[in-house]
Amino acid sequence: MTDDRASSCTASHSSSACPADSPWVRWLCLGVGVSCVVVGGVGVFVPILPTTPFLLMAVACFARSSQRLHCAILQHPWAGPLIHDWELRRSLPRKVKQGAILMMTCSFILSISLIQPMVAKWGLFALWAVLLLFILRIPSYQPESIKIHE
């Protein structure tokens, strides 16, 4: 983990992430956040279940309920940098977006080719189209390349 993410974890929690005043709201957000992490984890292995929206929802819930869990997700080696970028820029790196579209499309092609009922094929196609439009509407950016001066 970089120092930037560690310092922004506490900084973002104190400024943009405000814990809820009500203990009921904190417990509700904590429960929803944990559920989103579980569903997002399952989504890593199930082709038609997206992972990223559930992790983003978990981060938002933990920001309102648990600074420890909010920071734990931000410090995760794989998901942390992407979620940190999302909190700062509300966008995804172009290569991440392209990779998500490619993997989603491949998994839907496989799923559609394996099922028999035509109604299910059309349903999966419609779900793919909705998810594709959702991903395409997210702004993307080109990360700056590191130039090494010799």
N, C-alpha and C positions, 0 to 999 in steps of 0.2 A: 504494500500500500504506500502511496506517496503521501508526503506531508501535506500536499495541497488538499487531498481528499479528507485527511484527518482533521485539518483545521476547518475546512468548509463544512464538515459534518456537524461540528458544534456550532459554527457560525450560522449555517442554514437552519439548524434546529432553533436557534435563539431568535432568528429574524423571520423567516418565511414559514417555518413549521411551528405552529403554536399548539401546545397540548390543550386539549379540551378542559374546560373548567369542571364540567360535570363528570363524576366518576362513572356514571352510567354510560355516557358517551365514550369515555376512554375505554371502558370494557368492551363496548360494542365495536369500536374501531380496532381494538386489539384482536377480538374474535374474527372480524372480517379480514383483517390483515393476515392472520395466521392461516385462515382458510384460503386466501388468495395465494399464499406461498405454497401451500399443499397442492392446489389445483395447477398452479404454474409449474410446479415440479413434475406433476403427472404429464403436463403438456410437453415436457422435454421428450417424452417417450411415445406419446400418442399424436399421430400426425395431424389430425384436424383440430387439436386443442392448442390455441396459441399460448405461449408462455409470457411474452413481454407485457401485454396489457394487465395480466394478473400481478406480475411483479411491480409494475408501476402503481397499481391500485394498492398493493401491500405497502409500498413506500409511503404513499399518501396517508394510509390508515395509521401506520406506525409513527408518522410525523405528528399525528394528533393524539397518540396514545403511549408510545414508548420510545424515548430517546435512545435507549440501548439497542432495541431492534432496528430502529431507523438507521443508526450508525453502523450496525452490523451488516445490513444490506449494502450500504454505501461503501463499506470496506471489503466487500466480497471481491476476490481477484478477477472473476469473469464478468459478473453483472455490475459490480460497483462503478467502474469507469463509465459504462453506458448510461446508467441511471443518474450518475453525477452530471454527465453532459446533458441529459434530459432536463434535470432540475435547473441547470444554468441557461441552456439555449432553447429548450423545448423543440429540439430537432435531433436527428440521428445522423451519424456519419454515412455518406453515400454508399460505401462498401457494405456496411451493416444492412442498410435498407435493401440493396441489391441481393445480398445473401439471403435475407429473410424471404424476399419474393421468390427467389430460385428454389429454396428448400420447401416453401409452402406449395409452390406449383408442382414440384416433383412428387411431394407426398399426396397431393390431391389427384394427380394423374394416376399414381399407383392405387390409391383408394378407389377411384372411379373404375379402373380397369378390373379390380378384384370383386366388386359387388355385382349382383345380377339384376335386381329390379331396376327398371328404367326410371321409376319415380325417385329412387334413392340416388341414382346417378345425377339426375337433374337437381336434386336437393343439394348434393355435394358441390355441383357446379355453381349453383346460386350462392352457397356459402363461400366458396373460393372467390367469386366475384365481389361479394361484400367485403371480405377480408382484404382483397387486393385494393379495392377503393380506399379502405381505411388506411392501409399502409402507404398508398400513393399520396394521400392528402397530408401526411406528416412531412414537415419541411426537412430537407437534408442539407448537409454542408460537406465541403471537401476539407478534411483535416490538413493543416499545414504540414508540409514535408520538412523533415529535419535536414538542414544542409550542413555538411561537414566541410570546414575550411582547412585545407592542408597548408 
